[in-house]
């Protein structure tokens, strides 16, 4: 038998504006503080990544004292970090003062196949944090926060500090690893003869594409700092013989003659005029029957609360 009250509730739900956030039992003053707590949680994960806590605990449960000795940290302070990681489900206490790694914490290991350690080291690291600190001046001037924080662009910064570029490159490889299956599902690379991955870093995306299409050849194009680990990545994937690695600057020119060109998350790093320059470089290199594939983040016409 129909329930009139349930029917009225269904009608009210259907009539609600689509952008209306779901109701919450928490007051707005508390909900607005959630990002602050998330920031603290992210910094906790960054500290764990920096100290290689997951790698050490993966070898077997350890005490606070053992971990403090291995990481060169102050034991009472480290214990607070370990308890915070336990509260986040990264670690589990197997005794009064012994900690082990959970399944959730496995991707914090540097050698995990789904490792996100590089993303955490880059995203919560000092370079990026200082850039976010310049958000308001960036909004007032239109100058990227990174440039304001470091006095140079991010590409110049990583060219000057190759040790930090190693962390950035690792983060990009980890992110690309997780997005590659969706890109392969969205585009038919099998119809092409040769694909140029512009700004392709260590070749993580191109290795996935070449592994999926045995007849395809690839060209990996990036600045030299971005290509630092390319040969090793391509060789490990068994596609090195089908991929040519080329160093260069896409503001100047890109390799010619391929029938497919790929720009994955490149244009969003640059302003409109710089993006036009990059696209003109591709236009000058691509044949009349070639194809340019863009993988990019889009700003919505209308934001919806989530």
PAVOFI-671978 format. One record per residue (C-alpha): residue in three letters; x, y, z. Coordinates in steps of 0.25 Angstrom, whole numbers, plus 2048, in hexadecimal, padded with zeros to 3 digits. Layout:
! PAVOFI-671978
+-------+-----+-----+-----+
| kolgu |   x |   y |   z |
+-------+-----+-----+-----+
|   ALA |   X |   Y |   Z |
...
+-------+-----+-----+-----+
This chain:
! PAVOFI-671978
+-------+-----+-----+-----+
| kolgu |   x |   y |   z |
+-------+-----+-----+-----+
|   UNK | 800 | 800 | 800 |
|   UNK | 806 | 80E | 7FC |
|   UNK | 80C | 816 | 807 |
|   UNK | 807 | 825 | 806 |
|   UNK | 812 | 82A | 80F |
|   UNK | 81D | 823 | 807 |
|   UNK | 817 | 828 | 7FA |
|   UNK | 817 | 836 | 7FF |
|   UNK | 825 | 835 | 803 |
|   UNK | 829 | 82F | 7F5 |
|   UNK | 822 | 83B | 7EE |
|   UNK | 829 | 845 | 7F7 |
|   UNK | 837 | 83E | 7F4 |
|   UNK | 834 | 83E | 7E5 |
|   UNK | 830 | 84D | 7E6 |
|   UNK | 83D | 851 | 7ED |
|   UNK | 847 | 859 | 7E4 |
|   UNK | 851 | 850 | 7DE |
|   UNK | 85C | 859 | 7E4 |
|   UNK | 857 | 858 | 7F2 |
|   UNK | 861 | 851 | 7FB |
|   UNK | 85C | 845 | 803 |
|   UNK | 857 | 848 | 811 |
|   UNK | 860 | 846 | 81C |
|   UNK | 85E | 845 | 82B |
|   UNK | 86B | 84D | 82E |
|   UNK | 869 | 85D | 82E |
|   UNK | 870 | 865 | 823 |
|   UNK | 87A | 86A | 82D |
|   UNK | 87F | 85C | 82F |
|   UNK | 87E | 858 | 820 |
|   UNK | 887 | 864 | 81C |
|   UNK | 892 | 85F | 825 |
|   UNK | 893 | 851 | 81E |
|   UNK | 89D | 856 | 813 |
|   UNK | 8A6 | 85A | 81F |
|   UNK | 8A6 | 84D | 825 |
|   UNK | 8A8 | 846 | 817 |
|   UNK | 8B4 | 84F | 815 |
|   UNK | 8BA | 84A | 823 |
|   UNK | 8B7 | 83C | 81E |
|   UNK | 8BE | 83E | 811 |
|   UNK | 8CA | 844 | 819 |
|   UNK | 8CA | 838 | 821 |
|   UNK | 8CB | 82F | 815 |
|   UNK | 8D6 | 838 | 80F |
|   UNK | 8DE | 836 | 81C |
|   UNK | 8DC | 827 | 81B |
|   UNK | 8E1 | 827 | 80D |
|   UNK | 8ED | 830 | 80F |
|   UNK | 8F1 | 827 | 81B |
|   UNK | 8EE | 81A | 813 |
|   UNK | 8E6 | 815 | 81F |
|   UNK | 8DE | 80B | 816 |
|   UNK | 8EB | 805 | 810 |
|   UNK | 8F0 | 803 | 81E |
|   UNK | 8E4 | 7FD | 824 |
|   UNK | 8E1 | 7F4 | 817 |
|   UNK | 8EE | 7EC | 81C |
|   UNK | 8E6 | 7E8 | 828 |
|   UNK | 8DF | 7EF | 834 |
|   UNK | 8E8 | 7F9 | 83B |
|   UNK | 8E8 | 801 | 848 |
|   UNK | 8E9 | 810 | 849 |
|   UNK | 8F7 | 80F | 84E |
|   UNK | 8FC | 806 | 842 |
|   UNK | 8F5 | 80F | 838 |
|   UNK | 8FB | 81C | 83F |
|   UNK | 909 | 816 | 83E |
|   UNK | 907 | 812 | 82F |
|   UNK | 901 | 820 | 82C |
|   UNK | 90A | 829 | 835 |
|   UNK | 8FE | 82F | 83C |
|   UNK | 8FA | 832 | 84A |
|   UNK | 8F2 | 826 | 84F |
|   UNK | 8E7 | 82D | 857 |
|   UNK | 8E4 | 836 | 84B |
|   UNK | 8E5 | 82A | 842 |
|   UNK | 8DB | 822 | 84A |
|   UNK | 8D1 | 82D | 848 |
|   UNK | 8D2 | 82C | 839 |
|   UNK | 8D1 | 81D | 83A |
|   UNK | 8C4 | 81E | 842 |
|   UNK | 8BF | 828 | 838 |
|   UNK | 8C2 | 81F | 82D |
|   UNK | 8BB | 814 | 834 |
|   UNK | 8AF | 81D | 836 |
|   UNK | 8AF | 81E | 827 |
|   UNK | 8AF | 80F | 824 |
|   UNK | 8BD | 80F | 81F |
|   UNK | 8C3 | 808 | 82B |
|   UNK | 8BE | 7FE | 835 |
|   UNK | 8C3 | 7FC | 843 |
|   UNK | 8C6 | 7EE | 845 |
|   UNK | 8CB | 7F0 | 854 |
|   UNK | 8CC | 7FC | 85D |
|   UNK | 8D7 | 802 | 855 |
|   UNK | 8D8 | 7FA | 849 |
|   UNK | 8D3 | 7FE | 83B |
|   UNK | 8D1 | 7F7 | 82E |
|   UNK | 8CC | 7FB | 820 |
|   UNK | 8BE | 7F9 | 81C |
|   UNK | 8B9 | 7F6 | 80E |
|   UNK | 8B5 | 805 | 80D |
|   UNK | 8C3 | 809 | 810 |
|   UNK | 8CA | 800 | 805 |
|   UNK | 8CA | 80B | 7FA |
|   UNK | 8D3 | 814 | 803 |
|   UNK | 8DE | 80A | 801 |
|   UNK | 8E8 | 80F | 7F6 |
|   UNK | 8E8 | 801 | 7F0 |
|   UNK | 8D9 | 7FE | 7F0 |
|   UNK | 8D4 | 7FC | 7E2 |
|   UNK | 8C9 | 807 | 7E5 |
|   UNK | 8D2 | 810 | 7ED |
|   UNK | 8CE | 81E | 7EF |
|   UNK | 8DA | 822 | 7F7 |
|   UNK | 8DF | 82B | 7EC |
|   UNK | 8D2 | 833 | 7EB |
|   UNK | 8D1 | 835 | 7FA |
|   UNK | 8E0 | 83A | 7FA |
|   UNK | 8DD | 844 | 7EE |
|   UNK | 8CF | 848 | 7F2 |
|   UNK | 8D2 | 84B | 801 |
|   UNK | 8E1 | 84E | 7FF |
|   UNK | 8E7 | 85C | 802 |
|   UNK | 8E7 | 861 | 7F4 |
|   UNK | 8D8 | 85F | 7F2 |
|   UNK | 8D4 | 863 | 800 |
|   UNK | 8DC | 870 | 7FE |
|   UNK | 8D4 | 872 | 7F1 |
|   UNK | 8C7 | 871 | 7F8 |
|   UNK | 8CB | 87B | 802 |
|   UNK | 8CB | 885 | 7F7 |
|   UNK | 8BD | 882 | 7F2 |
|   UNK | 8B7 | 890 | 7F6 |
|   UNK | 8C3 | 898 | 7EF |
|   UNK | 8C1 | 88F | 7E3 |
|   UNK | 8B2 | 892 | 7E3 |
|   UNK | 8B5 | 8A1 | 7E3 |
|   UNK | 8C0 | 8A1 | 7D9 |
|   UNK | 8BD | 895 | 7D0 |
|   UNK | 8CB | 890 | 7D2 |
|   UNK | 8CC | 881 | 7D5 |
|   UNK | 8CE | 87F | 7E4 |
|   UNK | 8DA | 876 | 7E0 |
|   UNK | 8E1 | 882 | 7D9 |
|   UNK | 8DE | 88B | 7E5 |
|   UNK | 8E4 | 881 | 7EF |
|   UNK | 8F0 | 87D | 7E8 |
|   UNK | 8F4 | 889 | 7DF |
|   UNK | 8F3 | 87F | 7D2 |
|   UNK | 8EA | 876 | 7CB |
|   UNK | 8E8 | 868 | 7CF |
|   UNK | 8F0 | 863 | 7C3 |
|   UNK | 8FB | 86C | 7C6 |
|   UNK | 8FB | 868 | 7D5 |
|   UNK | 8FC | 859 | 7D1 |
|   UNK | 907 | 85B | 7C7 |
|   UNK | 90F | 862 | 7D2 |
|   UNK | 90C | 858 | 7DD |
|   UNK | 90D | 84A | 7D6 |
|   UNK | 90B | 843 | 7E4 |
|   UNK | 8FE | 849 | 7E6 |
|   UNK | 8FB | 846 | 7D7 |
|   UNK | 8FC | 838 | 7DA |
|   UNK | 8F1 | 839 | 7E4 |
|   UNK | 8E8 | 840 | 7DA |
|   UNK | 8EB | 836 | 7CF |
|   UNK | 8E7 | 82B | 7D9 |
|   UNK | 8DA | 831 | 7DC |
|   UNK | 8D6 | 833 | 7CE |
|   UNK | 8DA | 825 | 7CB |
|   UNK | 8D1 | 820 | 7D6 |
|   UNK | 8C5 | 829 | 7D2 |
|   UNK | 8C7 | 825 | 7C3 |
|   UNK | 8C7 | 816 | 7C7 |
|   UNK | 8B9 | 817 | 7CD |
|   UNK | 8B3 | 820 | 7C2 |
|   UNK | 8B9 | 817 | 7B6 |
|   UNK | 8AE | 80D | 7B6 |
|   UNK | 8A3 | 817 | 7B4 |
|   UNK | 8AB | 81E | 7A9 |
|   UNK | 8AD | 811 | 7A2 |
|   UNK | 89E | 80E | 7A3 |
|   UNK | 89A | 81C | 79E |
|   UNK | 8A3 | 81C | 791 |
|   UNK | 8A6 | 812 | 786 |
|   UNK | 8B5 | 812 | 785 |
|   UNK | 8B5 | 806 | 77D |
|   UNK | 8B1 | 80E | 770 |
|   UNK | 8BF | 815 | 771 |
|   UNK | 8CC | 812 | 76B |
|   UNK | 8D4 | 81B | 775 |
|   UNK | 8D1 | 823 | 781 |
|   UNK | 8D9 | 82F | 787 |
|   UNK | 8D6 | 831 | 796 |
|   UNK | 8DA | 840 | 798 |
|   UNK | 8DE | 843 | 7A6 |
|   UNK | 8DE | 834 | 7A9 |
|   UNK | 8E7 | 834 | 7B4 |
|   UNK | 8ED | 826 | 7B7 |
|   UNK | 8E4 | 81F | 7AD |
|   UNK | 8DA | 819 | 7B7 |
|   UNK | 8CE | 81C | 7AE |
|   UNK | 8D5 | 818 | 7A1 |
|   UNK | 8DA | 80B | 7A6 |
|   UNK | 8CB | 808 | 7A9 |
|   UNK | 8C7 | 80C | 79B |
|   UNK | 8D2 | 804 | 795 |
|   UNK | 8D0 | 7F8 | 79D |
|   UNK | 8C1 | 7F8 | 799 |
|   UNK | 8C4 | 7F9 | 78A |
|   UNK | 8D0 | 7F1 | 785 |
|   UNK | 8D1 | 7F7 | 777 |
|   UNK | 8D1 | 805 | 77C |
|   UNK | 8DE | 80D | 77D |
|   UNK | 8E0 | 819 | 787 |
|   UNK | 8E8 | 826 | 789 |
|   UNK | 8EA | 82B | 797 |
|   UNK | 8ED | 83A | 797 |
|   UNK | 8F0 | 842 | 7A3 |
|   UNK | 8FB | 84B | 7A9 |
|   UNK | 907 | 844 | 7AE |
|   UNK | 903 | 845 | 7BC |
|   UNK | 8F6 | 83E | 7B9 |
|   UNK | 8FD | 833 | 7B2 |
|   UNK | 906 | 82F | 7BD |
|   UNK | 900 | 821 | 7BF |
|   UNK | 8FA | 81F | 7B1 |
|   UNK | 904 | 815 | 7AC |
|   UNK | 902 | 80C | 7B9 |
|   UNK | 8F3 | 80D | 7B8 |
|   UNK | 8F2 | 809 | 7AA |
|   UNK | 8FC | 7FE | 7AB |
|   UNK | 8F5 | 7F8 | 7B8 |
|   UNK | 8E8 | 7F8 | 7B0 |
|   UNK | 8EF | 7F1 | 7A4 |
|   UNK | 8EB | 7FC | 79A |
|   UNK | 8F9 | 803 | 799 |
|   UNK | 8FB | 7FE | 78B |
|   UNK | 8EE | 804 | 786 |
|   UNK | 8F0 | 812 | 78C |
|   UNK | 8F9 | 81D | 789 |
|   UNK | 8FD | 827 | 794 |
|   UNK | 8FF | 836 | 790 |
|   UNK | 902 | 841 | 798 |
|   UNK | 8FD | 84F | 795 |
|   UNK | 8F4 | 85B | 798 |
|   UNK | 8E6 | 85B | 793 |
|   UNK | 8E6 | 86A | 792 |
|   UNK | 8F0 | 869 | 787 |
|   UNK | 8EC | 85C | 77F |
|   UNK | 8E8 | 84E | 781 |
|   UNK | 8EC | 841 | 779 |
|   UNK | 8E6 | 841 | 76B |
|   UNK | 8DF | 836 | 763 |
|   UNK | 8D7 | 82E | 76C |
|   UNK | 8C8 | 82C | 76A |
|   UNK | 8C4 | 82E | 778 |
|   UNK | 8C8 | 838 | 783 |
|   UNK | 8C4 | 837 | 791 |
|   UNK | 8C4 | 842 | 79B |
|   UNK | 8C0 | 83D | 7A9 |
|   UNK | 8BE | 847 | 7B4 |
|   UNK | 8C8 | 851 | 7AD |
|   UNK | 8BF | 85D | 7A9 |
|   UNK | 8BA | 860 | 7B7 |
|   UNK | 8C8 | 863 | 7BC |
|   UNK | 8C8 | 870 | 7B3 |
|   UNK | 8C1 | 87C | 7B0 |
|   UNK | 8B9 | 87E | 7A3 |
|   UNK | 8C4 | 884 | 79A |
|   UNK | 8CE | 879 | 79F |
|   UNK | 8C4 | 86F | 79C |
|   UNK | 8C2 | 874 | 78E |
|   UNK | 8D1 | 874 | 78C |
|   UNK | 8D1 | 865 | 790 |
|   UNK | 8C6 | 862 | 786 |
|   UNK | 8CC | 869 | 77B |
|   UNK | 8D9 | 861 | 77D |
|   UNK | 8D0 | 855 | 77B |
|   UNK | 8C9 | 85A | 76F |
|   UNK | 8D6 | 85D | 768 |
|   UNK | 8DB | 84E | 76B |
|   UNK | 8CE | 846 | 769 |
|   UNK | 8CA | 841 | 75B |
|   UNK | 8BD | 846 | 754 |
|   UNK | 8B6 | 839 | 758 |
|   UNK | 8BC | 838 | 766 |
|   UNK | 8B5 | 838 | 773 |
|   UNK | 8B7 | 840 | 780 |
|   UNK | 8B2 | 839 | 78C |
|   UNK | 8B0 | 842 | 798 |
|   UNK | 8AE | 83D | 7A6 |
|   UNK | 8AB | 849 | 7AF |
|   UNK | 8A4 | 84E | 7BB |
|   UNK | 897 | 856 | 7B8 |
|   UNK | 891 | 861 | 7C0 |
|   UNK | 882 | 85F | 7C1 |
|   UNK | 879 | 86A | 7BC |
|   UNK | 871 | 869 | 7C9 |
|   UNK | 877 | 864 | 7D6 |
|   UNK | 86F | 859 | 7DE |
|   UNK | 871 | 857 | 7ED |
|   UNK | 876 | 849 | 7F0 |
+-------+-----+-----+-----+
